[in-house]
Amino acid sequence: MTEVQAVELAELRPKVTQRKQQSKERRAKEYQGIKAAADRVVVLEELEGRGS
């Protein structure tokens, strides 16, 4: 690896790390939203079953 490539790698690593973290956070939010919706469906279906 040349010195130029080493410098380029050092510059790119933080960007990649940041992108991975943002992606992880986005997936977590999406999962939480889907889980909340599924939980709400269960509650509503229980109410429907009771005739309320």
ZAGU-580788 format. One record per residue (C-alpha): y negated, x, z. Coordinates in steps of 0.25 Angstrom, whole numbers. Layout:
REM ZAGU-580788
+-------+-------+-------+
!     v !     u !     w !
+-------+-------+-------+
!     Y !     X !     Z !
...
+-------+-------+-------+
//
This chain:
REM ZAGU-580788
+-------+-------+-------+
!     v !     u !     w !
+-------+-------+-------+
!     0 !     0 !     0 !
!   -13 !     5 !    -4 !
!   -25 !     6 !     5 !
!   -32 !    -5 !    -3 !
!   -20 !   -14 !    -2 !
!   -19 !   -12 !    13 !
!   -34 !   -16 !    14 !
!   -31 !   -28 !     6 !
!   -20 !   -32 !    14 !
!   -28 !   -30 !    27 !
!   -39 !   -39 !    21 !
!   -29 !   -50 !    17 !
!   -20 !   -51 !    29 !
!   -30 !   -59 !    38 !
!   -33 !   -69 !    27 !
!   -18 !   -71 !    25 !
!   -17 !   -73 !    40 !
!   -28 !   -83 !    41 !
!   -22 !   -91 !    29 !
!    -9 !   -92 !    36 !
!   -15 !   -96 !    49 !
!   -23 !  -107 !    42 !
!   -11 !  -112 !    35 !
!    -3 !  -112 !    48 !
!   -14 !  -120 !    54 !
!   -15 !  -130 !    43 !
!     0 !  -132 !    43 !
!    -1 !  -135 !    58 !
!   -12 !  -145 !    56 !
!    -4 !  -152 !    45 !
!     8 !  -153 !    54 !
!     0 !  -158 !    65 !
!    -5 !  -169 !    56 !
!     8 !  -173 !    51 !
!    14 !  -173 !    65 !
!     3 !  -182 !    70 !
!     5 !  -192 !    59 !
!    20 !  -192 !    61 !
!    18 !  -195 !    76 !
!     8 !  -206 !    72 !
!    18 !  -213 !    63 !
!    28 !  -213 !    74 !
!    18 !  -220 !    84 !
!    14 !  -230 !    73 !
!    29 !  -233 !    70 !
!    32 !  -235 !    84 !
!    20 !  -245 !    85 !
!    25 !  -252 !    73 !
!    39 !  -253 !    79 !
!    33 !  -260 !    91 !
!    26 !  -270 !    83 !
!    12 !  -265 !    88 !
+-------+-------+-------+
//
